[in-house]
Amino acid sequence: MRAAGHWLKAYGGWVLLAAGAAFLAIGVLRGEHMTVLAKAIRVCLECIGLG
């Protein structure tokens, strides 16, 4: 049981970092960044009353 906790402390952050980078790359490859940008622009324009 101790070995499992040691592994998690030693490599848990790196595993999460790698997973986040993988999901980021998948999103960019699918073109999701443009969708997020368009929605952000729309929300900002609505907030200042232009949309």
Secondary structure, 3 states (H helix, E strand, C coil): CHHHHHHHHHHHHHHHHHHHHHHHHHHHHHCHHHHHHHHHHHHHHHHCCCC
